[in-house]
Amino acid sequence: MKRLTILAAIFVFSYFSSTAFGQNVKQVSNVESPYKVGATNISIGNPVYAQKVLWAWKFYDDNTLDKIDDLIANDVVATLANGTVIKGKENFLKGIKDYRNSLASALSTVDACTTLKTPDDKDHEVVSIWGTETATAKDGTVTKTHLNEVWFFNKKGKVDEFHQMAAKDAVEQK
């Protein structure tokens, strides 16, 4: 699974690096696709947003989540990997903090992180991050989770939409 993720990340970065920074990335056109593709004019976005997400992951690992307070919009809507929908900054931060506090430790690795934008959605830039979280529960149970998160930044530079997808490895006992 990790090899597949790394290969996918290498492919994505190779493809993006073959285009000049800020130029449009050629997408599948609706003529070639069996589906209508909503955003077909995608370009690399502001790398500052990717840095903010990377720091958010680091603050999660370090259990210093108060440091992301300014990053989150008051009207954020988040969809977690288990299907839970959280609305509002206070609920979002409380949920993340409560979950992180249930763990003894968390250690993340990042396979890929990029910011994308499209004129089809002028109100947002989107960060997509792929990585793995190794979480140790307070009882010593270790869980390894492969994550893909999508963070939508509004024009004010705040996250107003968040989506998380996850796949867990088998549980290990310490």
N, C-alpha and C positions, 0 to 999 in steps of 0.2 A: 504494500500500500504506500509506504513512504517513498519507494523508488518511483512509483507512478506519479505521486504528487511532485517530486523533484523534477521528473521529466516534463511534466506539464508546466511547471514554473519556468524551467529552462526554455521550453518552446515559446511561452508567452513573452519572456524577457528578450529572447533572440528576435522574435518577430517585432516587438516594439523598438528594439535598438536598431533594427534595420531601417526604420523610418526616422526622419529628423525629428528632434524634440519639438513638440507642439504641432506637428503636422497631423493631418487626419490619418487614422488607421483604417485601412480598407476593411469593410465589413461585408458579410454575405448580403448580397442584394436580395430584395424580395422576389426578383425574377428567378434566381437560382434556388431559392429556399421553398420548402413545402409549407413554411409558416411565414406570416407577416412579422417581420422583425421591426420592433418599435424604434430602436435607436440605431441608425445605420451610418451616422456621421460622428464617430467617436474619435476623440483625440486625448493625448496625455494631458492631465490636469496639473494643478498646482502641487508640487511635491511637499509643500509645507503641511498639507492635510495628511499625507501618508506619515510624516514624522509625528504628527499629533496622535495618530492611531497607534504607532509603535510605542510612544511614550505611555499611552493609556494601557497597553498590554503590560508594559514594565511596571506601572503603578499597581496593576492588578496582581502581578507576581509578588511585588514587595508589600502588598496589603496596605498601600497608601492611597486609597481611592479618593480621598478628599481632594487630591490634586487634579481630578478631572472635572470637578464641579463647574468650572468656567467653560468647559468644552461642550456641555450638554444644553440644548435649548429647553425652555420651560415646557414646550408642547411636544416633546419627543414621543415617538411611537416606536416601540421595539417589539420584534418578534423573535423569541428564543427558539433554540433547536427543538425543544419539546412541544412547540406550538403555542406556548404561553405568549399572550400579547400584553405588554405593559404600556400604559399611557401616563405621561407626565414625568418631569425631571425627578421629583421627589421619590416617586414609586420606583423609577428606573434605578436611581442611585441606591435606594434602600435594598432593592432586590439583589443587585450586584454585591453590595457590601455584606449583606446577610449570607449569601452563598459563599463568598470568599472567606468570611469569618468562620464558616463551618469546616474549613480546611486547615490542616497544619501547615501545608506549604503548597505552592504552585510554581511550576517552572515551565516557561513557554519557549518554543523555538519557532522561528518564522521562516517559511519557505519562499514566500513572495508577498510583496505589498506594492500596490500601485494606485495612483489617482487617475480617474478618467472623467471626461466631461463631454457633453454633447449639446449642440444648439437646440436639440429636441426638448431639453429640460434646462432652460437657462437659469433656473433657480437653485440648481444643485451641482456640486462636484461630488464624485463618488469614490470612496476608497474601498478597495477589495483587498483583504488580507487572508492568506492561507498559512496555517501553522499547526503546531501540536502543543497541547497543554498536558503536562504530567502533573496530576494533582494527588497529593497525599492527604487522606482524611485523617482526622484526629485518632481514629482507631488503627491507623497504619495501613489501611487499604490504599493501594496505588491504582489510579485510573489514568489511562492515556487516551486523550481525545483529539482527533484530527478536526480542525476548525476551518471554516470559511465564513468570514464575517464581511458584511457590506455596510459601510457607514456613509450616510448621506449628509453632506455639509451644506447648510443654507448660505445665502449671500452674506450673512453676518459671521460666517465661520463657525457656526454652532451645529452640532449633530441634532437633526430633527427627525431622522428615521434611521433605524438600525435593524439588520436582519442577521441571524446566526444559523448556520447549518453545522451539524456535527456528526461524526462517526466514532464510536468508541472501540478501542481494542479490548480484548478479554481482560478481566480484572486479575491483578496480581496480588498476592498476599506477601507482606513483608516478613 
